[in-house]
Amino acid sequence: MLKYLASPVWKRRATMLQLAFQRTWRTNISAPWKRRELEVYAIPSGLGDEVMAAGVAQAASRANPELRLIFHTRHPDLFEGMAGFSAVQRLAPGTTPKNALGLTYAAKHDAPVMVQMAQYLGMPLSEFRIDLPRRPESEVPAECRQPGPLITIQTTASNWTPNKQWPEAHWRTFLEGLPPSCTVVELGARSIFTTPPSHPGYRELLGRTSLAQYAAAIQASHVFVGPVSAGMHLAHGYGVPSSIIIGGYEVPHPYPLSKQFYRAEPCAPCWLRDACTYGRKCLQEIHPREVLAATLQLLERPPHA
């Protein structure tokens, strides 16, 4: 008997039994979302990542109403008062909160980011709700308070990759096709436009909004248009329809109010951070007429609550 217990066969079986027990324990007993208290934060901590992590944490709170949930974030003002959160605490850049669980995702992935984040809580995710607290009307910039429908645009994404960039000529053609009665406000840190576009309702607030004003402008929009960015996640969190130009860098996000333009080229999704050797064909081939038609259709919807 002792000889058998020392054999490689028994050791392998014992290891398999141990792993099975650990999986059962984690899933059925100690899954983080089932705890009485839970602290979470996003890894990495870009604004879009934090918005998705907040949505996952909110789902855990809905599934476990007795949960005391603390959310750590670089932008506490944005999430303060979010449904399901017991407290929101400021996360200093470069620090890791003690006793908190970081929610992250694979750099190259097929599963939705929020699904991957939910796995760190031991929780399946069947819906992708993010109910952000509403911004007060006083935070909406004056440039957004013009007559007619408000369309907010973000023509560039972060510096992470150049392969989310829709061409300037496409952006110009798109704006020229919008009804002149629309107010078009460009948000973000920088613009694709080398000279201002000719749309009569165009305004730009590049680098001139606080985070609260940026969020409030998107919340006040009839439609948001841009690449995959923090703006896209905020639009989803505020229930704002959006036209999102993805190309082939990454896969679409499961946001029901979002019309997403993805091109399944043989190299897509590429997740490429270097310059594309195909001239960003996946983005070039998304014609402005497609995005314009989708945006005009979204404008016909009743304004969101």
C-alpha positions, 0 to 999 in steps of 0.5 A, a space after each residue: 500500500 505504501 509503495 502504491 501511495 509513493 508511485 507516480 500513478 497515485 501522485 498524478 491521481 492525487 494531484 488531479 483530485 486536489 485540483 478538482 477539489 480546489 475548482 469546486 471550492 472556489 466555484 461553490 464556496 469561496 467565489 469572490 462574488 459570494 463574499 460578504 465584503 469585496 474590494 475591486 479595482 481595474 488592471 490596467 487602470 485606463 478610464 475605459 478599463 475602469 468603466 468596464 470593471 465597475 460594470 462587472 462589480 455592479 453585476 456582482 452586487 446585483 447577484 449578491 445583494 448582501 455584498 459590501 462592495 468597495 470600488 477603487 478608482 483613479 476617478 472617484 467622482 465619476 463612480 461616486 453613488 453608483 448603484 450597488 457600491 458601498 463605497 468608492 475610494 481613490 486609487 493613487 497611480 502606481 499603487 495597489 490597494 491592500 486586500 483588493 482584487 484586480 480585474 483584468 483581461 488578456 492582451 489578445 482575446 476573443 472573449 469580451 473583456 467584461 466576461 474575462 474580468 468577471 472570471 476573476 470574481 468566479 462569476 458568469 456574466 450574461 449581461 453587459 449593463 453598466 449603470 453609471 451615476 448621472 452627471 448634473 446638467 450644470 457640468 454639460 459644456 456650453 458648446 453642447 447646449 445648442 439647438 438641434 441634435 447633439 453628436 459628440 465625436 472623438 476622432 482619435 484614440 489613445 497612443 496605445 496603437 495607431 491602428 484604430 485611426 479612421 482616415 481624416 478624409 473619411 471623417 470629413 466626408 462623414 461630417 459633411 453628410 450630417 444635417 446642418 441642424 446638428 451640433 457636432 462637438 469634438 472631444 478628446 485630447 487631440 484631433 485627426 483634423 489638420 484644418 477645421 471641418 466645414 460642418 456649420 455646427 462643428 465645435 471643438 473642446 480638445 483638451 478643454 474639458 474636465 473629466 466630469 465635463 467630458 462625461 457630461 457631454 457624452 451623457 447629453 449626446 443623442 449619438 456618440 461617434 468614435 473609435 474604441 475608447 473611453 468615450 465608447 464605454 461612457 456612452 454605453 454606461 449612460 445609455 447613449 447610442 453610438 457608432 464605433 469604428 473598429 476596423 480590424 484591430 480588435 473584436 467588437 464589444 457586446 453593447 446593444 446600443 452601439 453600431 460597430 464597424 468591424 472588418 474581418 480581414 485575414 489578419 484581424 483581429 491583429 492587436 498590432 501596436 506597430 505600424 500596419 503593413 497593409 495600410 490599415 486596409 480594414 479601416 480604409 474600407 469602412 466607408 463614411 456612407 456606412 457610418 453616416 447611415 447608421 448615425 442618422 438611423 440612431 438619431 431617429 431614436 427617441 432621446 435617452 432618459 
